[in-house]
């Protein structure tokens, strides 16, 4: 396995001293191909904590090697068709703000301060939640706690994301946007019509911060 470079802006988190050595060794010994691969494990954490304005919390990477890129919900440029959850996200974005996105690569959102964080950062190819018990959640907890030290917008789709973040996103002048998950099983039960993108932008502009250009 290629060496995995730690995300420098977050490397002082206790996780990297306490849990990461054992988890890295476990990844090195993994017999199955795993995603998103060594170079993309910490892709979401390339965004420094001081630049995070919005957090969109996911669960774990896409189990398809053509989709997983280390950013929650995002897929590489040129991916068609889009994963169904992402297609539903784009449908709601269009209904909310009239934005018609064609590319599933959400890197331009990251460049504007949107942290696309999964609570579990790896999985065996083809096996959703396959590394759920490996201890990644502790890193996600520490990242959310760090981000919550300043006012931030948190977009939490689905009960697992909401339950995970609730103990960590306390106090402070945060925006917390909750709804059903955009998956095909639940999108019609409260995700469609929730208008998360306009909510975030209204909150940002009210604070004197530029809105996110969701069309970028």
Secondary structure, 3 states (H helix, E strand, C coil): CCCCCCCHHHCCCHHHHHCHHHHHHHHHHCCCCEECCHHHCCHHHHCCHHHCCEEEEECCCCCCCCCCCCCCCCCCCCCCCCCHHHHHHHHHHHHHHCCCCCCCCCHHHHCCCEEEEECCCCEECCCCCCCCCCCHHHHHHHHHHHHCCCCCEEEEECHHHHHHHHCCCCCCCCEEEEECCCCCCCHHHCCCCCCHHHHHHHHHHHCCCCCCCCCC
